[in-house]
């Protein structure tokens, strides 16, 4: 592991690079230039090279980066070469969707417990699991060594759930509820805003409408 | 509207700045320093100032940016000051969750149509809407002026759906299916990977475990 600390902004971009590498794996050669990887990741090439230098990776001039090797390096840096037991709190539509989401297990995130508060949901089948009452959180978090919890409740319940997660000594929280939750500084929280990518689309859509290309003009 | 073209990477960061501004709105003053906004957004302050300069916004030395004004500016730039009619394709758990997601309407994204292929789902209530068969896509896309479609199907169905969206002259696609879809160059595609934020959490979680702080040590 590299001794130079990796800036938060770089950490935030590593999953983007990793996804781009996964996407090109197979249909391109064994190497990728910093320019191509940067373009696929939506950053400039200088930024990419600087980010990867924190991992001790510099590529080969005129050749680029070895795709497989770079994937392993980024995965290791992100902690994806180990399995992470994950809990989902809230078994509504979003909780169901997240439980069935193929992309988690591919990256080492395994849902090992699902919690809710609704009596009607407790004991319901959730894949190979049974939905547990959130009162069991501390016990299960300890026995299953859960490090990461996903809040998939409505916004009004999110802070109470966060407080219970902190009590249960869970140190990483992914919050899908559209609200801010407060936790002690030693707990990491990331918030998912599902509308972020839509906003990027609307930027380009607006531009298209301002200067319509031929096919749009024909349509109108 | 500014005449200097905004780089893609800057466009990608504008929703992050906007979210950070929404988060501070209310509990902070009317202005925000570039350092604070940069920290909340996970970028460095020089990057933030450069990004905002593309919007013709420079803040006031020693004061910072006016929060409300900056929100309006970014929103306008992203096309969020108008309403966007959106279609959801695939009414499984994810489709349900997206339909109920509060964060879309807040940003001007209104789901005006929901499609599926399963006979049992056609005609089912989806909020105020009824689920339609995907064969009706072209008609509905025209009459409802749908510009943006969200693919919420399983991966094997995603390419076929994308082909139908292109046929229906929809020019922006948000793909939640964990696979790559191919579309003509005039169509914009953004892919959502729900595991990206988990990867950032696992980075920090791994670091915590390598050098356990006091409270983790006590736990162990």
Interface residues (C-beta under 8 A of the other chain):
Chain A: X1 X7 X8 X9 X11 X12 X14 X15 X16 X18 X19 X23 X42 X43 X44 X47 X77 X78 X79 X80 X82 X84 X86 X92 X93 X94 X96 X97 X98 X100 X101 X102 X103 X104 X106 X107 X108 X109 X147 X148 X150 X155 X169 X171 X172 X173 X174 X178 X180 X186 X188 X190 X191 X192 X193 X194 X195 X196 X197 X198 X199 X200 X201 X202 X203 X204 X205 X206 X208 X210 X213 X215 X216 X219
Chain B: X1 X7 X8 X9 X11 X12 X14 X15 X16 X18 X19 X23 X42 X43 X44 X47 X77 X78 X79 X80 X82 X84 X86 X92 X93 X94 X96 X97 X98 X100 X101 X102 X103 X104 X106 X107 X108 X109 X147 X148 X150 X155 X169 X171 X172 X173 X174 X178 X180 X186 X188 X190 X191 X192 X193 X194 X195 X196 X197 X198 X199 X200 X201 X202 X203 X204 X205 X206 X208 X210 X213 X215 X216 X219
